[in-house]
Amino acid sequence: MVADYISTHISGSKDLDISDFLCRHLSLYTNETVIYLPNDHIVLNWEVEESESQIDDFFVGLGLDATEKDSPSLVDYISTDSKPYVRHRHEALGSDELFYVFIKTVNKAGLFNIATLGPILIDQTPPRYKYIPRVTIALDTIVFAWESDTFYDDEQTAQIDQLVFQFGRLSFVYIK
């Protein structure tokens, strides 16, 4: 039966469960991986390997190209007041513009290092579908069937490779 061959995971409806699942199942990040954000509210947290007593400050900037780490073109470096997180909103970025986030860590000796995240794309539209998937119930098994191109998203460069759906109100099921 098809349902026996699809890997599924049942999880509670908590954000932590969802993020844990995504971290276990998404492919590793590379410099070519596009990071999709659902809106322009950027929230970043990070950890530093160096002793925090040696850190003087963190600065975050946004640019249109990975080479702009010395001088970001969208948002110049802004201090986080030594906090290892930033919340940033509304940079008037369109859903067709790739951008990069630069995190500059400066120690008390004035030495610094810059981490680059990106490319990032804001994708505010939900995926679309060509037709509603077929659902059949056989005894105690529910089977969903669809073609590989049934679900699509015009803003994404890669094919959709994961679906999330819910039975009832408390459980999420993930199919990859």
Secondary structure, 3 states (H helix, E strand, C coil): CHHHCCCEEEEECCHHHHHHHHHHHCCCCCCCCCEEECCCEEEEECCCCCCHHHEEEEEEEEECCHHHHHCCCCEEEEECCCCCEEEEECCCCCCCCCEEEEEEEEECCCCEEEEEEEEEEECCCCCEECCCCEEEEECCEEEEECCCCCEECCCCCCCCCCEEEEECCCEEEEEC
